[in-house]
Amino acid sequence: MGIDRVTLRPLDEELLQALLAAAVADADPREVMPPVEGPSGWTALRRQAFLRFHRLRSLSDEPVETTYAIVVRETVVGAARLAPHKETDTVEAGVWIGRSLRGCGVGAAVLRHLLEAARADGAQRLVASTHIDNIPAQRLLTAAGGDLSQHDATTVIAWVPLQSPWGSPS
Ligand SMILES: CC(C)(COP(=O)(O)OP(=O)(O)OC[C@H]1O[C@@H](n2cnc3c(N)ncnc32)[C@H](O)[C@@H]1OP(=O)(O)O)[C@@H](O)C(=O)NCCC(=O)NCCS
């Protein structure tokens, strides 16, 4: 899918409600939020935890990351995030897309937007970690020039350089 058909909008309360609706309709909680005790699925407790998680991390007075709603044709279909990483000049990225839109190129367009945003912010590297079985994520990160290595039994980490040696975007 073309990058121009996929937009990233900084999360606000209205988009957060649309994001929860997209997650409930089209994703498993385990793919889109930290674990919450209790029965599986989108319980009331888990929906509240989803809202609390994003309000705390992105919409509070002291946000720890920037979260974007991924919008395709005016519909929120997932979320992307950029957060400062402990290593200097490095940002950490994360993405999830609703199941019905996976495999259509949305992830590739989202990653291009995230790389642009990270570059514009002056970062030198983007890092992302993913499950060892997550082939789509690894393909995206490799295509972006990422250096992938196995971190532990289940996790692969990708480091994507953001600046060319000549100082302009590669
Ligand atoms: C990972 C994720 C963001 C990828 O987004 P996507 O929109 O599905 O990816 P794309 O359609 O842009 O495809 C990316 C690449 O993976 C390949 N791919 C897509 N689905 C695939 C599948 N089921 N098996 C193998 N390869 C697949 C595509 O062919 C493409 O590779 P190519 O460019 O070499 O052809 C999406 O699947 C997702 O949200 N997964 C759940 C959450 C998650 O795992 N997040 C990642 C954490 S870093």
The ligand as an ORCA input file, in Angstrom:
! r2SCAN-3c Opt
* xyz 0 1
  C       4.513     -7.046     11.929
  C       3.477     -6.184     11.209
  C       3.523     -4.765     11.763
  C       3.826     -6.170      9.718
  O       2.929     -5.332      9.026
  P       2.215     -5.803      7.655
  O       1.395     -4.672      7.177
  O       1.527     -7.087      7.891
  O       3.505     -6.008      6.742
  P       3.620     -5.807      5.173
  O       2.347     -6.200      4.500
  O       4.143     -4.426      4.908
  O       4.714     -6.911      4.809
  C       6.020     -6.833      5.325
  C       6.839     -7.950      4.744
  O       6.459     -9.189      5.347
  C       6.015    -10.114      4.345
  N       4.897    -10.815      4.942
  C       3.697    -10.323      5.281
  N       2.953    -11.283      5.849
  C       3.708    -12.404      5.835
  C       3.512    -13.721      6.304
  N       2.364    -14.090      6.880
  N       4.520    -14.615      6.157
  C       5.691    -14.262      5.591
  N       5.949    -13.008      5.133
  C       4.961    -12.103      5.264
  C       5.611     -9.258      3.171
  O       5.690     -9.976      1.955
  C       6.638     -8.160      3.251
  O       7.891     -8.630      2.802
  P       8.492     -8.150      1.371
  O       8.452     -6.635      1.411
  O       9.859     -8.716      1.394
  O       7.559     -8.708      0.363
  C       2.040     -6.767     11.366
  O       2.022     -8.086     10.867
  C       1.519     -6.767     12.805
  O       0.938     -5.787     13.222
  N       1.717     -7.878     13.560
  C       1.260     -7.961     14.937
  C       2.041     -7.073     15.883
  C       3.537     -7.239     15.694
  O       4.019     -8.350     15.548
  N       4.279     -6.119     15.712
  C       5.706     -6.109     15.443
  C       6.525     -5.909     16.643
  S       8.104     -5.179     16.155
*
